[in-house]
Structures are given as structure tokens and as C-alpha cells.
Amino acid sequence: MTNLLTQNQVRVRLKNAGAPPYMAKVLSACSMVEGFNKDHPGFSDFDIIGDVELQTDEWGPSLSGFQIRSRLDQWGTGDIRDGKRLPRPFFAVRSAIAICEAQGFEAWSTYNSGAFKAYLPDLYPAPRNVHVVIAGDTLGDIAYDNGTTWQELARVNGLHSPYMINIGQHIKLS
């Protein structure tokens, strides 16, 4: 579990590496979605590997809790997309800051989709009678916490089998 970090741990590492407070806040929220591991909800997994199917002669998989696309020509160089070092949280944090400074938050799909907002309820509070899905939530858990059934939540929200919900999704409670 050495490469599993809470949102606060990611935020502190970002701040310690020089990220301004707002950048640290948003990138830590993006990390919670990008680094989601169903076996460890509430943590960003810096060992996670994604986008394997998108690999080319130039680009490797996406790595770390930020899902930064690695570049094969940067392997072992220490450059920001070095796939050998991206699983190391401190290196990934510095790379995320550099990418954000160069490209903005739009470099992350979870920023563009708005899913990151689920991890910033102080900045993006849920509307009244709405639950914003975070990692590990199930319809059953949301229903239990709100005194209803998952079937009722599915009906109210127009959900059908297989009753999938996604991080950042708004679930009407009544």
C-alpha cells in the first residue's frame, strides 16, 4: 500500500512540490478519479496502469495516480513522461505540475468531464436532495444512507440493468 495516497496526501505532496493551493486542490481531486482502484476506494493508486490499448511506437501507457501518458523515448531520462519514474508519487506530482503549467487542467479527462468536482464539495456543493457519486459508492449504499431502496433510486434516476453509476454522477434522492 505504499503507492496508495489519500486526496489530502496527494494535495500536501503537490503543495510541497510548489503547486499553488488551487492547482493542488484541483489536481488532487483529479487524482482521486484518475487513480481509482475499485479495491481501494478513497485512495489514488500510483501503481495503476491505463490506456494500454492506446500504446504506439511513441507513446506508452498512462501511469500513476494522475494517469500521465508515458513516452517511450523518455524511459529512464527523468523527463516528465518517464514511464520508469511515473509510478513514484513524488515524481508523478512534479510531472503533473509541469503538465498543468504547460497545458492547463484540460490535460486531464476527469477535469473535462467534471468528475473531479465530486471530490471538491466545498467548491462544488451538491444540489439539495442529490448525492454526488464518489469512488466505491453503490446504489445500495447510497439508498441505505438515505433511507430508501436501490430500486427506488434506480427508478427515480432512470437507471436500468446493469445499474452502473460513475464518479461525479448526480443521483437524485427523491
C-alpha positions as CSV (number, residue, x, y, z in Angstrom):
1,M,0.0,0.0,0.0
2,T,3.0,2.4,-0.3
3,N,1.7,3.9,-3.5
4,L,-1.9,4.4,-2.4
5,L,-2.5,8.0,-1.3
6,T,-5.5,9.8,0.1
7,Q,-6.6,13.0,-1.5
8,N,-5.1,15.0,1.3
9,Q,-1.8,13.2,1.0
10,V,-1.8,14.0,-2.8
11,R,-2.7,17.6,-2.1
12,V,0.1,18.0,0.5
13,R,2.7,16.5,-1.9
14,L,1.5,18.8,-4.6
15,K,1.9,21.9,-2.3
16,N,5.3,20.7,-1.1
17,A,6.4,20.4,-4.7
18,G,5.4,24.0,-5.4
19,A,1.9,23.8,-6.7
20,P,-0.2,26.8,-5.9
21,P,-3.1,26.0,-3.5
22,Y,-5.9,26.0,-6.1
23,M,-3.8,23.8,-8.5
24,A,-3.1,21.4,-5.6
25,K,-6.7,21.2,-4.8
26,V,-7.9,20.5,-8.3
27,L,-5.1,18.1,-9.3
28,S,-5.6,16.1,-6.0
29,A,-9.3,15.8,-6.9
30,C,-8.4,14.7,-10.5
31,S,-6.1,12.1,-9.0
32,M,-8.8,10.6,-7.0
33,V,-10.7,9.8,-10.2
34,E,-7.8,9.1,-12.4
35,G,-6.1,6.8,-9.9
36,F,-9.3,5.0,-8.9
37,N,-8.8,1.4,-7.8
38,K,-12.0,-0.5,-7.0
39,D,-10.2,-2.5,-4.3
40,H,-9.1,0.7,-2.5
41,P,-11.8,3.4,-2.8
42,G,-10.8,6.6,-1.1
43,F,-7.2,6.3,-2.4
44,S,-5.4,7.3,-5.5
45,D,-3.3,4.3,-6.8
46,F,0.1,5.4,-8.1
47,D,0.8,1.9,-9.4
48,I,-2.2,2.0,-11.7
49,I,-1.6,1.4,-15.5
50,G,-4.1,2.6,-18.0
51,D,-4.6,3.3,-21.8
52,V,-2.6,0.2,-22.6
53,E,-4.7,-0.2,-25.8
54,L,-3.6,3.3,-26.9
55,Q,0.1,2.5,-26.9
56,T,2.1,3.3,-30.1
57,D,5.7,3.4,-31.1
58,E,6.0,6.8,-29.4
59,W,3.5,6.6,-26.5
60,G,3.4,4.1,-23.7
61,P,0.6,3.5,-21.2
62,S,-0.9,6.1,-18.8
63,L,0.7,5.8,-15.3
64,S,0.4,6.9,-11.8
65,G,-2.5,8.4,-9.8
66,F,-2.6,11.2,-12.4
67,Q,-2.7,8.8,-15.4
68,I,0.0,10.6,-17.2
69,R,0.7,9.2,-20.7
70,S,4.3,7.9,-20.8
71,R,6.6,8.5,-23.7
72,L,8.8,5.6,-24.8
73,D,11.6,7.9,-25.8
74,Q,11.7,9.4,-22.2
75,W,12.1,6.0,-20.5
76,G,14.7,6.4,-17.7
77,T,15.6,10.0,-18.7
78,G,13.9,11.8,-15.8
79,D,11.7,13.8,-18.2
80,I,8.1,14.4,-17.1
81,R,6.7,11.5,-19.1
82,D,9.4,9.0,-17.9
83,G,7.4,5.7,-17.5
84,K,10.1,4.3,-15.3
85,R,9.6,7.0,-12.7
86,L,5.9,8.0,-13.0
87,P,4.8,5.3,-10.5
88,R,6.8,7.1,-7.9
89,P,4.4,9.6,-6.2
90,F,6.8,12.4,-5.8
91,F,8.0,12.2,-9.4
92,A,4.4,12.0,-10.7
93,V,3.4,15.0,-8.6
94,R,6.2,17.1,-10.2
95,S,5.2,15.8,-13.6
96,A,1.6,16.7,-13.0
97,I,2.5,20.2,-12.0
98,A,4.7,20.7,-15.1
99,I,2.0,19.3,-17.4
100,C,-0.7,21.5,-15.8
101,E,1.6,24.6,-16.1
102,A,2.1,23.9,-19.8
103,Q,-1.4,22.6,-20.8
104,G,-3.8,23.6,-18.0
105,F,-6.2,21.3,-16.2
106,E,-7.7,20.3,-19.6
107,A,-4.9,17.8,-19.9
108,W,-7.0,15.5,-17.6
109,S,-10.1,13.9,-18.9
110,T,-11.7,13.9,-15.5
111,Y,-11.3,17.7,-15.4
112,N,-13.0,18.0,-18.8
113,S,-15.8,15.6,-17.8
114,G,-16.3,17.4,-14.4
115,A,-15.9,14.1,-12.5
116,F,-13.2,15.8,-10.3
117,K,-15.9,18.0,-8.7
118,A,-17.2,15.1,-6.7
119,Y,-14.0,15.4,-4.6
120,L,-14.4,19.1,-4.0
121,P,-17.7,19.5,-2.3
122,D,-16.6,22.8,-0.7
123,L,-16.2,24.3,-4.2
124,Y,-18.9,22.4,-5.9
125,P,-21.7,21.5,-3.4
126,A,-24.3,19.1,-4.5
127,P,-27.8,20.4,-5.0
128,R,-30.4,19.7,-2.4
129,N,-31.6,16.1,-2.4
130,V,-28.7,15.0,-4.7
131,H,-25.8,12.6,-3.9
132,V,-22.6,13.0,-6.0
133,V,-21.1,9.6,-6.6
134,I,-17.5,9.1,-5.4
135,A,-15.2,6.1,-5.7
136,G,-16.7,3.0,-4.1
137,D,-20.3,4.2,-4.0
138,T,-23.0,1.7,-4.9
139,L,-26.7,2.3,-5.4
140,G,-27.3,0.1,-2.4
141,D,-25.0,2.1,-0.1
142,I,-26.5,5.4,-1.3
143,A,-30.0,4.1,-0.7
144,Y,-29.2,2.7,2.7
145,D,-27.6,6.0,3.8
146,N,-30.7,7.9,2.7
147,G,-33.4,5.6,3.9
148,T,-34.7,4.2,0.6
149,T,-34.0,1.2,-1.6
150,W,-31.7,0.9,-4.6
151,Q,-34.7,0.0,-6.7
152,E,-36.3,3.3,-5.9
153,L,-33.1,5.2,-6.6
154,A,-32.8,3.4,-10.0
155,R,-36.4,4.3,-10.8
156,V,-36.1,8.0,-9.9
157,N,-32.8,8.3,-11.8
158,G,-33.9,6.3,-14.9
159,L,-31.2,3.7,-14.3
160,H,-31.6,0.2,-15.8
161,S,-29.6,-3.0,-15.6
162,P,-26.7,-3.3,-15.0
163,Y,-27.3,-0.2,-12.8
164,M,-23.9,1.3,-13.4
165,I,-23.1,4.6,-11.7
166,N,-20.0,6.8,-12.3
167,I,-17.8,9.0,-10.2
168,G,-19.2,12.5,-10.4
169,Q,-22.7,11.4,-11.4
170,H,-25.6,13.1,-9.6
171,I,-28.1,10.7,-8.1
172,K,-31.5,12.2,-7.2
173,L,-32.5,11.1,-3.7
174,S,-36.3,11.8,-4.0
